[in-house]
Amino acid sequence: MVKLNKDFFKGNEVLFIGYSARNNRFSNEIYQAFTRGGIKVYPVNNKPNGSYDIKVYNSLSDLPKVPETAFVLLNKENARKAVNQLADSGVKRILFQGKKNVDDELLSDCSKMGIEVAVGCPMMVFGSGLHKIHAFFAGVR
């Protein structure tokens, strides 16, 4: 597992897998932090009935291009399903939101597939205020 920092987002693009209509405020906060940090975001949610203020893609095949970095905000079961798709699409780095979203077995599987992984909230890199204090104590630069 690699240390989370801005360099993790090579190419200044990220897939946001699991952009949520149900938890839209949190998803939008992360989306806005990425964009303020100069990162182009491709949000994806496979539930077609979501109501969004931004363009959210239904699947990886709908994307104009697939970035090499993904942020995954899914439960463990769905994250496991997504990882194989991401690997097949050429994703080289995955940031999982937290330990609730990934287990050691999945992290190991990613490493075996040649995917760099990190676990942590992107707000520690791109957020402000309390997020930066959290980042300091977590060793995120």
N, C-alpha and C positions, 0 to 999 in steps of 0.2 A: 504494500500500500504506500502511495506517495503522500507527501505533505501537501496540504491544500494551500495554494497561493494563486495569484493572478496568472502566473505562467502556465497553470493547468489548462487554461482556456486559450490554447494556441489557435491562431487563426481568427480570434475574436468572434467566434460563432459557437452557438450551443443549441442542441436539441433540448427542449424542456418536455420530458416525457411525464405525463400525468398532470398537465395543467388543468386545474379543477374549476368547474362551475359551482360545485357544492362548497368549496372553500376558496371562492374567487378572490376574496380580499388578500389572503396569504399568497396565493399564486401570483396575483397582480403585483404585490409588493416585491416579490422575487423578480418577476419580469422587469419591473421598473428599475430595480437595482442593477440587473444585468445591463440594461440599455444605457443607464447613466454611466456605467463602467466601460462603455464603448463596445459591448458585446451584442451582436445581432442574434436575436432569439427566434427559434422556430418552435412554437408551442404545439404539442400534440396531445389529443385526447380522443380515444376511439369511441366515445359515447356521442352519437350524433345530435342528441337533444340539448346539448349545453348552450347556454346563452352567454355570449362573450362580447366584450367591448373591442377586442382585437381579433385578427385572423388566427384561428386555431385549426390546425390540420387534423384530419380524421385518422390518418395513417402515415407511415414512413413513405409509402408509395405516392402520396399526394404532395410531398415536399418538392420544391424546385431543385434542391440539392440536400445531401445528408452531411452535416458537419462531422468532424472527427471527434467532437466532444459532446457528451450528453449529461444532462442533469436528470436524475430519476427520482420522482416523488410518487412512489407507488408502494403498496404494502409488499411484504416479502414474497408472497405467492405470485403476484403480478409482476414484480421486479424480475423474478426468475424467468418468467415467460418473455419479458421484454429483452433481457440480456442476449438471448440467442438471436433474436431479430436484429438487435443493434450490431452484434458482431458480424452477422451476415451482410449488413449494410455498410460495413467499413468503419464503424466507430472504434476509435483507439483509446479513448479515455471516458470513464464514467464516474461522475460524482453522485453518490447516494446521499440523500438528505440526512439520514441518521441511522443508528443501529436498529431502530424499529423497522427500517426499510430494507435491511440486508443482514445476512448472517455470514459467519466465517466461511461456510461451505461455498456460498455464492461468490464471495470475494476470491476464494481460492480458484474457483472455476473461471472467473474472469482472468486471473493471472495466467492460468493454463492456456487460455485463448489468446494471450498476448495483449490483453486490455489493461491499461493502467487504471487503478481505482483509487478513490479517496472517499472518505465519509465525513460529511459536515455540511452545515448550512452555507449556501453561497452568500448569505447576508454578512457572514464574517469577513468576506473578501470585498464585497461591493456595497455593503450597508454602511450605516453611520451610527453614532451615538452608542447605545448599549451593545449593539452588534460588534463594534470595534473593541469594546472592553472584553467581550466574550472571546473575540479573536485573539486578543493579546494573551489571555490566560490559556487559550487552546494552542498557542504557538503558530497561529496563522498569520502570514505576512502578505 
